[in-house]
């Protein structure tokens, strides 16, 4: 009897609590229902359908970083950091889980065929890498803000 009474009190409270989602400032959460995007939740408090809706991506709108290393056959490996951010969460949501792979693959393609060595200006190479990455990421709602290449 006591267990039944506890369930009758706790279950509705848990359902009500799960219907409220709070999104911190500087973030956007993507809300999915039955595997499909329903809407994006901006910062603030939102009501959702408990048990049906779930947050799939918590997208930080502030800048993010990714370290990369590109081994090369000529013994001049390229290492660096890519600083990027999400500009359009509705477009970025579809590829958000693959952004690290997109940046790494884009860096590999951009650096393929580039002359690397002591005489190469790293800033110029970083600028070309940034431009190449932005060509691929802008259509997906993201932008590379800076590329820093480590000294050889």
Backbone as CSV, one residue per row, in Angstrom:
resi,resn,N_x,N_y,N_z,CA_x,CA_y,CA_z,C_x,C_y,C_z
1,UNK,0.821,-1.192,0.000,0.000,0.000,0.000,0.872,1.265,0.000
2,UNK,1.909,1.225,0.805,2.814,2.362,0.893,3.559,2.567,-0.426
3,UNK,3.952,1.474,-1.079,4.656,1.549,-2.362,3.749,2.158,-3.421
4,UNK,2.503,1.751,-3.454,1.549,2.287,-4.424,1.340,3.782,-4.214
5,UNK,1.222,4.198,-2.973,1.054,5.605,-2.654,2.288,6.406,-3.088
6,UNK,3.459,5.857,-2.844,4.709,6.518,-3.248,4.768,6.662,-4.765
7,UNK,4.413,5.603,-5.494,4.400,5.655,-6.956,3.424,6.699,-7.465
8,UNK,2.258,6.792,-6.849,1.254,7.759,-7.272,1.705,9.199,-7.038
9,UNK,2.601,9.414,-6.095,3.107,10.751,-5.835,4.368,11.068,-6.638
10,UNK,5.256,10.091,-6.755,6.547,10.318,-7.401,6.438,10.324,-8.923
11,UNK,5.654,9.437,-9.497,5.562,9.333,-10.952,5.068,10.620,-11.610
12,UNK,3.979,11.227,-11.152,3.562,12.492,-11.775,4.605,13.603,-11.593
13,UNK,5.244,13.646,-10.437,6.272,14.673,-10.215,7.446,14.472,-11.169
14,UNK,7.837,13.236,-11.405,8.935,12.938,-12.329,8.552,13.307,-13.758
15,UNK,7.323,13.029,-14.162,6.872,13.390,-15.504,6.852,14.907,-15.698
16,UNK,6.404,15.617,-14.695,6.375,17.075,-14.788,7.794,17.625,-14.865
17,UNK,8.690,17.080,-14.057,10.080,17.544,-14.071,10.749,17.251,-15.417
18,UNK,10.425,16.121,-16.025,11.046,15.783,-17.306,10.441,16.575,-18.469
19,UNK,9.343,17.285,-18.228,8.718,18.096,-19.269,9.345,19.479,-19.367
20,UNK,10.210,19.823,-18.436,10.847,21.136,-18.426,12.318,20.968,-18.801
21,UNK,12.755,21.670,-19.834,14.158,21.668,-20.265,14.685,23.085,-20.140
22,UNK,15.811,23.219,-19.491,16.453,24.519,-19.341,17.729,24.513,-20.186
23,UNK,17.805,25.462,-21.103,18.960,25.587,-21.997,19.801,26.767,-21.514
24,UNK,21.085,26.522,-21.188,21.949,27.609,-20.714,22.207,28.654,-21.803
25,UNK,22.579,29.842,-21.383,22.921,30.913,-22.325,24.110,30.469,-23.178
26,UNK,24.083,30.827,-24.445,25.174,30.474,-25.351,25.064,29.080,-25.936
27,UNK,23.946,28.416,-25.715,23.741,27.085,-26.264,22.399,27.002,-26.978
28,UNK,22.313,26.016,-27.862,21.068,25.658,-28.526,20.968,24.142,-28.433
29,UNK,19.801,23.638,-28.055,19.596,22.197,-27.977,18.638,21.769,-29.091
30,UNK,18.964,20.674,-29.755,18.071,20.170,-30.799,17.144,19.127,-30.175
31,UNK,15.865,19.332,-30.371,14.834,18.484,-29.780,14.296,17.535,-30.849
32,UNK,14.389,16.242,-30.574,13.938,15.219,-31.519,12.755,14.458,-30.936
33,UNK,11.843,14.094,-31.817,10.706,13.245,-31.456,10.633,12.133,-32.490
34,UNK,10.685,10.911,-32.040,10.646,9.733,-32.918,11.746,9.784,-33.981
35,UNK,12.929,10.258,-33.582,14.066,10.274,-34.484,14.110,11.424,-35.470
36,UNK,13.182,12.367,-35.385,13.158,13.497,-36.318,13.250,14.812,-35.541
37,UNK,13.962,15.752,-36.137,14.105,17.066,-35.520,12.745,17.756,-35.450
38,UNK,12.371,18.186,-34.253,11.110,18.897,-34.051,11.363,20.399,-34.056
39,UNK,12.360,20.818,-33.247,12.701,22.237,-33.170,14.011,22.393,-32.417
40,UNK,14.536,23.604,-32.515,15.736,23.964,-31.763,15.309,24.791,-30.563
41,UNK,15.874,24.481,-29.413,15.559,25.206,-28.197,16.669,26.216,-27.929
42,UNK,16.319,27.496,-27.926,17.304,28.528,-27.609,17.428,28.633,-26.088
43,UNK,18.309,29.505,-25.624,18.520,29.607,-24.182,17.225,30.007,-23.477
44,UNK,17.034,29.424,-22.303,15.832,29.681,-21.517,15.148,28.383,-21.114
45,UNK,13.933,28.511,-20.616,13.161,27.364,-20.156,12.117,26.991,-21.206
46,UNK,11.970,25.684,-21.460,11.049,25.206,-22.483,10.255,24.014,-21.951
47,UNK,9.020,23.896,-22.422,8.204,22.724,-22.108,8.267,21.761,-23.289
48,UNK,8.484,20.491,-22.984,8.555,19.448,-24.004,7.645,18.302,-23.590
49,UNK,7.403,17.394,-24.523,6.586,16.228,-24.210,7.452,15.175,-23.512
50,UNK,7.138,14.875,-22.253,7.950,13.868,-21.562,7.775,12.501,-22.225
51,UNK,8.824,11.734,-22.227,8.889,10.383,-22.796,8.882,10.367,-24.326
52,UNK,8.469,11.438,-24.980,8.443,11.462,-26.445,9.588,12.307,-27.018
53,UNK,9.870,13.440,-26.386,10.904,14.343,-26.876,12.214,14.086,-26.141
54,UNK,13.316,14.235,-26.898,14.622,14.127,-26.249,15.607,15.069,-26.927
55,UNK,16.517,15.577,-26.125,17.565,16.459,-26.627,18.672,15.583,-27.192
56,UNK,19.005,15.794,-28.470,20.032,14.987,-29.125,21.371,15.714,-29.131
57,UNK,21.382,16.983,-29.511,22.627,17.745,-29.564,22.529,18.971,-28.670
58,UNK,23.593,19.186,-27.917,23.739,20.417,-27.142,24.828,21.213,-27.834
59,UNK,24.400,22.177,-28.641,25.315,22.924,-29.498,25.773,24.189,-28.788
60,UNK,27.076,24.280,-28.582,27.675,25.449,-27.962,27.918,26.487,-29.053
61,UNK,27.374,27.675,-28.888,27.512,28.718,-29.899,28.816,29.498,-29.751
62,UNK,29.506,29.321,-28.640,30.815,29.954,-28.467,31.829,29.155,-29.276
63,UNK,33.007,29.680,-29.404,34.028,29.003,-30.188,34.451,27.666,-29.593
64,UNK,34.865,26.776,-30.467,35.359,25.470,-30.069,36.698,25.233,-30.755
65,UNK,37.464,24.302,-30.224,38.783,24.030,-30.797,38.918,22.562,-31.162
66,UNK,39.792,22.326,-32.127,40.108,20.960,-32.544,41.590,20.910,-32.891
67,UNK,42.323,20.038,-32.228,43.734,19.800,-32.551,43.785,18.781,-33.679
68,UNK,44.731,18.966,-34.594,44.891,17.999,-35.683,46.367,17.777,-35.955
69,UNK,46.641,16.653,-36.568,47.995,16.319,-37.000,47.890,15.644,-38.350
70,UNK,48.671,16.128,-39.278,48.670,15.573,-40.628,50.065,15.013,-40.906
71,UNK,50.231,13.681,-40.766,51.537,13.085,-41.083,51.780,13.127,-42.588
72,UNK,52.998,13.424,-42.959,53.350,13.509,-44.370,54.550,12.630,-44.655
73,UNK,54.656,12.185,-45.890,55.736,11.297,-46.305,57.080,12.007,-46.327
74,UNK,57.072,13.345,-46.471,58.337,14.077,-46.578,58.916,14.469,-45.217
75,UNK,58.450,13.865,-44.139,58.943,14.074,-42.768,58.639,15.466,-42.226
76,UNK,57.781,16.232,-42.871,57.360,17.541,-42.392,55.894,17.448,-41.968
77,UNK,55.649,16.760,-40.845,54.278,16.635,-40.351,53.722,18.017,-40.012
78,UNK,52.417,18.172,-40.213,51.755,19.440,-39.920,50.825,19.216,-38.738
79,UNK,51.022,20.031,-37.694,50.171,19.974,-36.504,49.627,21.377,-36.261
80,UNK,48.438,21.407,-35.705,47.878,22.718,-35.414,46.549,22.640,-34.696
81,UNK,45.953,23.796,-34.545,44.667,23.925,-33.866,43.728,24.717,-34.763
82,UNK,42.516,24.201,-34.904,41.467,24.889,-35.665,40.446,25.401,-34.652
83,UNK,40.162,26.691,-34.722,39.143,27.319,-33.887,37.916,27.536,-34.762
84,UNK,36.764,27.001,-34.318,35.565,27.084,-35.141,34.351,27.355,-34.266
85,UNK,33.274,27.784,-34.922,32.033,28.001,-34.180,30.822,27.759,-35.078
86,UNK,29.710,27.533,-34.419,28.441,27.313,-35.112,27.767,28.670,-35.294
87,UNK,27.401,28.975,-36.541,26.699,30.220,-36.843,25.206,29.997,-37.050
88,UNK,24.862,28.872,-37.680,23.460,28.543,-37.973,23.167,27.151,-37.424
89,UNK,22.659,27.077,-36.188,22.428,25.774,-35.559,21.475,24.870,-36.339
90,UNK,20.507,25.459,-37.020,19.548,24.636,-37.757,20.224,23.882,-38.906
91,UNK,21.255,24.459,-39.497,21.988,23.780,-40.572,23.074,22.863,-39.995
92,UNK,23.684,23.290,-38.902,24.794,22.533,-38.311,24.316,21.268,-37.599
93,UNK,23.075,21.235,-37.158,22.575,20.098,-36.389,22.707,18.775,-37.143
94,UNK,22.474,18.801,-38.438,22.489,17.562,-39.228,23.875,16.927,-39.284
95,UNK,24.932,17.723,-39.169,26.300,17.192,-39.284,27.116,17.432,-38.019
96,UNK,26.477,17.822,-36.932,27.198,18.212,-35.730,28.076,17.089,-35.179
97,UNK,27.613,15.871,-35.254,28.397,14.744,-34.740,29.620,14.449,-35.598
98,UNK,29.630,14.865,-36.846,30.742,14.588,-37.755,31.672,15.776,-37.955
99,UNK,31.503,16.873,-37.212,32.288,18.075,-37.488,33.786,17.834,-37.307
100,UNK,34.189,17.053,-36.321,35.620,16.766,-36.149,36.183,16.057,-37.379
101,UNK,35.445,15.083,-37.877,35.894,14.356,-39.069,35.906,15.269,-40.294
102,UNK,34.910,16.146,-40.419,34.875,17.085,-41.550,36.098,18.006,-41.536
103,UNK,36.456,18.496,-40.368,37.600,19.400,-40.271,38.893,18.644,-40.558
104,UNK,39.048,17.459,-39.979,40.279,16.682,-40.222,40.415,16.318,-41.705
105,UNK,39.328,15.856,-42.291,39.358,15.489,-43.714,39.631,16.719,-44.578
106,UNK,39.004,17.840,-44.245,39.230,19.073,-44.982,40.669,19.546,-44.873
107,UNK,41.261,19.389,-43.690,42.665,19.771,-43.509,43.574,18.874,-44.336
108,UNK,43.279,17.572,-44.351,44.084,16.644,-45.153,44.030,17.021,-46.626
109,UNK,42.831,17.285,-47.130,42.675,17.630,-48.547,43.347,18.955,-48.881
110,UNK,43.225,19.931,-47.980,43.819,21.245,-48.242,45.343,21.195,-48.200
111,UNK,45.889,20.345,-47.339,47.348,20.276,-47.208,48.001,19.355,-48.228
112,UNK,47.186,18.533,-48.874,47.727,17.640,-49.896,48.291,18.484,-51.041
113,UNK,49.524,18.268,-51.365,50.145,18.994,-52.465,50.754,20.320,-52.055
114,UNK,50.527,20.755,-50.808,51.132,22.012,-50.345,52.603,21.762,-50.030
115,UNK,53.478,22.643,-50.464,54.885,22.492,-50.084,55.051,22.837,-48.602
116,UNK,55.665,21.947,-47.854,55.868,22.146,-46.422,57.366,22.051,-46.147
117,UNK,57.852,22.957,-45.365,59.262,22.944,-45.003,59.607,24.186,-44.216
118,UNK,60.887,24.395,-43.973,61.321,25.543,-43.183,61.039,26.866,-43.892
119,UNK,61.089,26.886,-45.216,60.931,28.133,-45.953,59.465,28.519,-46.173
120,UNK,58.515,27.688,-45.790,57.096,27.979,-45.990,56.594,28.865,-44.850
121,UNK,55.881,29.927,-45.203,55.292,30.832,-44.220,54.084,30.136,-43.585
122,UNK,54.183,29.810,-42.313,53.110,29.084,-41.615,51.824,29.897,-41.536
123,UNK,51.932,31.216,-41.411,50.723,32.046,-41.350,49.969,32.005,-42.672
124,UNK,50.725,32.077,-43.755,50.105,32.025,-45.076,49.451,30.662,-45.305
125,UNK,50.142,29.610,-44.903,49.580,28.264,-45.035,48.335,28.119,-44.166
126,UNK,48.376,28.669,-42.950,47.210,28.637,-42.065,46.023,29.389,-42.650
127,UNK,46.301,30.520,-43.294,45.228,31.306,-43.922,44.600,30.536,-45.079
128,UNK,45.428,29.862,-45.879,44.882,29.063,-46.983,44.066,27.882,-46.449
129,UNK,44.542,27.270,-45.370,43.814,26.160,-44.749,42.474,26.648,-44.202
130,UNK,42.469,27.801,-43.552,41.223,28.372,-43.020,40.221,28.619,-44.141
131,UNK,40.682,29.205,-45.241,39.794,29.497,-46.371,39.224,28.208,-46.952
132,UNK,40.060,27.196,-47.096,39.598,25.920,-47.638,38.573,25.263,-46.715
133,UNK,38.836,25.287,-45.410,37.889,24.696,-44.453,36.572,25.462,-44.449
134,UNK,36.641,26.782,-44.538,35.403,27.572,-44.555,34.573,27.308,-45.799
135,UNK,35.207,27.039,-46.913,34.451,26.690,-48.123,33.592,25.457,-47.892
136,UNK,34.092,24.510,-47.107,33.348,23.280,-46.832,32.355,23.438,-45.680
137,UNK,32.694,24.251,-44.680,31.860,24.320,-43.479,30.763,25.384,-43.523
138,UNK,30.951,26.441,-44.278,29.947,27.524,-44.287,28.590,27.038,-44.762
139,UNK,28.564,26.166,-45.755,27.270,25.660,-46.237,26.591,24.769,-45.195
140,UNK,27.336,24.373,-44.175,26.790,23.542,-43.097,26.516,24.356,-41.833
141,UNK,26.595,25.684,-41.934,26.252,26.548,-40.812,27.359,26.759,-39.803
142,UNK,28.605,26.447,-40.166,29.733,26.613,-39.259,30.822,27.437,-39.936
143,UNK,31.738,27.969,-39.113,32.806,28.789,-39.665,34.083,28.586,-38.857
144,UNK,35.194,28.490,-39.555,36.502,28.455,-38.914,36.928,29.885,-38.696
145,UNK,37.239,30.228,-37.448,37.626,31.595,-37.127,39.141,31.789,-37.151
146,UNK,39.891,30.705,-36.880,41.340,30.834,-36.857,41.984,29.460,-36.993
147,UNK,43.137,29.430,-37.625,43.948,28.212,-37.717,45.348,28.590,-37.262
148,UNK,45.844,27.875,-36.259,47.206,28.076,-35.789,48.001,26.814,-36.068
149,UNK,49.071,26.946,-36.821,49.938,25.812,-37.123,51.132,25.857,-36.180
150,UNK,51.502,24.685,-35.647,52.647,24.594,-34.752,53.935,24.772,-35.548
151,UNK,54.948,25.280,-34.886,56.257,25.419,-35.538,56.840,24.047,-35.798
152,UNK,57.564,23.910,-36.914,58.148,22.625,-37.280,59.275,22.247,-36.359
